[in-house]
Amino acid sequence: MTLSIKQRAQLRAKGIVVRIEYGNGSVKCSTAQGDRYYTAGELKQLAKPGFFDRLTALMGVRHAAN
């Protein structure tokens, strides 16, 4: 398995559902536009949380602490 559970969750939040990971590094995914093939490297880049994802998480942690 090339993608972690956390990476899969990040992709799912962006509307990309991983279906099949092939041994050659390509991955079949389902999107709103239909099935699409990505490389594992592309998906790892897409799965990285953006600035606002981190900011929202930080705000949630601070709010929960109060």
Secondary structure in CASP SS format (residue, H / E / C, confidence):
PFRMAT SS
TARGET T0000
AUTHOR 0000-0000-0000
METHOD secondary structure of the structure
MODEL  1
M C 1.00
T C 1.00
L C 1.00
S C 1.00
I H 1.00
K H 1.00
Q H 1.00
R H 1.00
A H 1.00
Q H 1.00
L H 1.00
R H 1.00
A H 1.00
K C 1.00
G C 1.00
I C 1.00
V E 1.00
V E 1.00
R E 1.00
I E 1.00
E E 1.00
Y C 1.00
G C 1.00
N C 1.00
G C 1.00
S E 1.00
V E 1.00
K E 1.00
C E 1.00
S E 1.00
T E 1.00
A C 1.00
Q C 1.00
G E 1.00
D E 1.00
R E 1.00
Y E 1.00
Y E 1.00
T E 1.00
A H 1.00
G H 1.00
E H 1.00
L H 1.00
K H 1.00
Q H 1.00
L H 1.00
A H 1.00
K C 1.00
P C 1.00
G C 1.00
F H 1.00
F H 1.00
D H 1.00
R H 1.00
L H 1.00
T H 1.00
A H 1.00
L H 1.00
M H 1.00
G H 1.00
V H 1.00
R H 1.00
H H 1.00
A H 1.00
A H 1.00
N C 1.00
END
